[in-house]
Amino acid sequence: MFMQPTLRTGHALILMIHREKLIGGGQHFGVQLPNGLVAECVNPSGVRVVSLEEFQQGKDVHIAAERGPHEWPAIADRLTAALQERRPYHGTAWNCENFANWLIGERPVSKQVVAAAVLLGAIGVLALALD
């Protein structure tokens, strides 16, 4: 069972978390908020806030990054903006990993998408070389 770590002061951390995707390979990312709910970006609807259990979908959850309570106001502002914008999910430009990184104040990048692009590029170069 996944438990929310807390700081010594008793204030909850904000956690970027991930679990295995339900279909296909890779990881599904979200951000666990101080109240225990999880903000995620899903296909096709985009950003939503769900319970930890709904995020888990019976899978193990792992921590990818932590943010302290002092960062909550900025994270809350970004989450409010994302919920109001209602930007739809996009497999490369606005996916769960892009969103989670952006929400915690990092560059909105998906290492999974970058890795896939590099792999496809390498396959393309290899195919050209073998021709």
N, C-alpha and C positions, 0 to 999 in steps of 0.2 A: 504494500500500500504506500502511495506517495504521500509524504507529509510536508507541509509548508514550513520551511525553516524560518526562524525569527531572529532578529537582532537581540542583543542583551537588553536593550531598552524595552523590548516587548513589541516594537513596531514591526509589522510584516515586511519582508522583502518583496520586491517585484521580480518575478522570475521569467526568463525566456525559457520555455520548455519545449520538448519534442517527443514524439512517439512514432512508431512505424506507421506508414500509410496503410489504409485498409485495402487498397487495390494498387498493384504495381509496386515498384521499389521506392526507396527513399524515405524521408522523414516528413512528418507533418508538424509544423511549428505553431506556437501560440505564446501568449504572455499571461502568466497568472498574476492577477491583480491583488492588492492588499486584502480585499474581501473574500479571496479564494476563487472567484470566478475567473474565467479564461477568455481573453480576447483573441480571436482567430480570424483568418481570411479564408473563405471556402468557395469552391466552385458550385454554382454560378453566382451566388448572392453577394459575395464580398465579405466585408467585416461584420462580425457579430460577436456577442458576448454570451458564453454558455457556462454551465457548471463544469467543474473539473471532471466529473464522471462522464459527462457527455463528450468532453474533449478526449478523454482516455479511450473510449470505445473498447474497454476491456484490455487495452495494451499497457505495457509498462511505460512510465513517463520519466524522462531524464532532464536534468537541468543543463542548459546550454550557456546561460549567462545570468548574472544577478545584478540588480540595481537596488540601492538603498532608499529608504522612505523619503529622503530629501529630494529625490528625483521624481517623486509621485506627481507634483503639480504639473510639470512639463509633460509627463506621460499622459496624465488625465486630459490635458489640453489637446494633445495629438489624437488620443482616442475619441474625444468628443468631435473633433474635426473630421476624423475618418468616418464615424457613424453618421454625421450630418451630410457628408459628401456622397455617400452611397456609391462609391466607386466599385464597379464590378470586378470580380476576380479575373486575372489574366495570367496565363501559365508562365510567362517569362517576366512581365513588367510589374505585376501586382499579385504575387502569390503569397502563400502563408509565410515563407521565409523572408521575402522582401518586407512584408508588413511587420512581422515581429521585430526585425532589425530596426526598421524605421521607428516603430513605436517606442523602443527603449533608447532611442537617440543615436543609433548607429546608421551607417550608410545603408540605404534600402537595396541590399544585394542578396542574391540567392546563390550560395556556393554550389548548390545542387545543379542549378541551371548553368552556371559557369562551367562546372565539370562536364556536364552533358555536351555543351557547345565545344569544349576542347576535344572531347572524345570524338564527336562527329567530324570535327575538322581534321583530326589525325586520321580517321578512317578515310576521309575524302582524299587527303594527300597520299595515303597508302594506295588507294584505288587508282589514282592518277599515275603513281610510280610503277604500278604493276601493268599498266596498259601498254 
